[in-house]
Amino acid sequence: MPTISKSKLKANMLQVFREIEESGEELIVTHNRRPVLRIRPIGTKQPVDRVFEKLRGKVVYHEDINTPTTDEWDEAQ
């Protein structure tokens, strides 16, 4: 994720905002090299595939996920 210092942001704010709007990417603002703010466009919708791409191939199902679980709930009560 790209970063920018507070001083650089202040000097180039309109240009930076335009770039964020066009790219749709988030920007981290730093103060003394420490992240302090996150700037991101409002309402940026991402496709479901992109939202869950980091989990692809990592989720393991130990049984059929469509199997009803009512028996398990009855036992817990």
VEXKEKOL-899314 format. One record per residue: residue in one letter; z, y, x of N, C-alpha, C in turn; residue number from 1. Coordinates in steps of 0.1 Angstrom, whole numbers. Example, Ala and Ser with C-alpha at 12.3 -4.5 7.8 and 13.67 -1.06 7.14 Angstrom:
<recs>
code  n.up  n.north  n.east  ca.up  ca.north  ca.east  c.up  c.north  c.east  pos
A  78  -57  132  78  -45  123  78  -33  132  1
S  71  -22  128  71  -11  137  79  0  129  2
</recs>
This chain:
<recs>
code  n.up  n.north  n.east  ca.up  ca.north  ca.east  c.up  c.north  c.east  pos
M  0  -12  9  0  0  0  0  12  9  1
P  -9  22  6  -10  34  15  3  42  14  2
T  6  49  25  17  58  25  13  72  29  3
I  21  82  26  19  96  30  32  103  31  4
S  34  112  41  46  119  43  47  130  32  5
K  59  135  29  61  146  20  53  158  24  6
S  54  161  37  47  173  42  32  173  41  7
K  26  161  44  12  159  42  8  159  28  8
L  16  154  19  13  154  4  13  168  -1  9
K  23  176  4  24  190  -1  12  198  3  10
A  7  196  15  -5  203  20  -18  199  13  11
N  -19  187  8  -31  181  3  -29  175  -11  12
M  -20  180  -19  -16  174  -31  -28  172  -41  13
L  -36  182  -44  -47  181  -54  -57  170  -49  14
Q  -60  170  -36  -70  160  -31  -64  146  -32  15
V  -51  145  -29  -44  132  -30  -44  127  -44  16
F  -41  136  -53  -40  132  -68  -54  127  -72  17
R  -64  134  -68  -78  130  -72  -81  117  -67  18
E  -78  114  -55  -80  101  -49  -73  90  -56  19
I  -61  92  -60  -53  82  -67  -59  80  -81  20
E  -63  90  -88  -70  89  -101  -83  80  -100  21
E  -91  83  -89  -103  76  -88  -101  61  -84  22
S  -92  59  -74  -90  46  -69  -81  37  -78  23
G  -72  43  -85  -63  36  -93  -51  29  -85  24
E  -51  32  -72  -41  26  -63  -28  35  -63  25
E  -17  28  -60  -4  35  -59  -3  41  -45  26
L  5  51  -44  7  57  -31  22  59  -29  27
I  27  55  -17  41  56  -14  43  69  -6  28
V  53  78  -10  56  90  -3  68  87  6  29
T  67  92  18  79  89  28  85  102  32  30
H  98  101  36  105  112  41  112  106  54  31
N  109  112  65  114  106  78  111  91  79  32
R  99  88  75  93  74  76  100  64  66  33
R  109  69  57  115  61  48  109  63  34  34
P  105  52  27  99  54  14  108  60  4  35
V  104  71  -3  113  77  -13  106  79  -27  36
L  93  78  -28  86  80  -41  74  71  -41  37
R  71  67  -54  59  60  -56  51  68  -66  38
I  38  71  -63  29  78  -72  18  68  -76  39
R  17  67  -90  6  58  -95  0  64  -107  40
P  -12  60  -110  -18  65  -122  -12  59  -135  41
I  -11  67  -145  -6  62  -158  -16  54  -165  42
G  -11  43  -171  -20  35  -180  -30  27  -173  43
T  -28  24  -160  -38  16  -153  -36  2  -158  44
K  -46  -4  -165  -45  -17  -170  -52  -26  -160  45
Q  -45  -37  -157  -51  -47  -148  -54  -60  -156  46
P  -64  -67  -152  -67  -79  -158  -56  -90  -156  47
V  -55  -99  -165  -44  -109  -164  -46  -117  -151  48
D  -58  -120  -147  -60  -127  -134  -55  -120  -122  49
R  -56  -107  -122  -51  -99  -111  -36  -98  -111  50
V  -30  -97  -123  -15  -96  -124  -9  -109  -118  51
F  -14  -120  -121  -8  -133  -118  -15  -139  -105  52
E  -23  -132  -98  -31  -139  -87  -21  -144  -76  53
K  -10  -137  -74  -1  -142  -63  6  -155  -67  54
L  6  -159  -80  13  -171  -84  3  -183  -85  55
R  -10  -180  -85  -20  -190  -87  -18  -201  -76  56
G  -17  -213  -81  -15  -225  -72  -1  -227  -68  57
K  8  -219  -72  22  -220  -68  31  -225  -79  58
V  26  -224  -92  34  -229  -103  33  -244  -105  59
V  44  -251  -106  44  -265  -108  49  -269  -122  60
Y  42  -276  -129  47  -281  -142  52  -295  -141  61
H  64  -298  -145  69  -312  -143  67  -320  -156  62
E  63  -314  -167  60  -321  -179  50  -312  -187  63
D  45  -318  -197  35  -311  -205  42  -298  -211  64
I  36  -287  -208  42  -274  -213  40  -272  -228  65
N  32  -280  -235  30  -279  -249  39  -289  -257  66
T  48  -296  -250  57  -305  -257  68  -297  -263  67
P  71  -300  -276  82  -293  -283  95  -295  -276  68
T  104  -285  -276  116  -286  -269  128  -285  -279  69
T  126  -288  -291  136  -287  -301  148  -297  -298  70
D  145  -308  -293  156  -318  -290  165  -312  -279  71
E  159  -305  -269  167  -299  -258  176  -288  -264  72
W  172  -281  -274  180  -270  -280  191  -276  -288  73
D  188  -287  -295  198  -293  -304  209  -298  -295  74
E  206  -304  -283  216  -310  -275  226  -299  -269  75
A  220  -287  -267  228  -276  -261  238  -270  -270  76
Q  237  -272  -283  246  -266  -292  259  -274  -295  77
</recs>
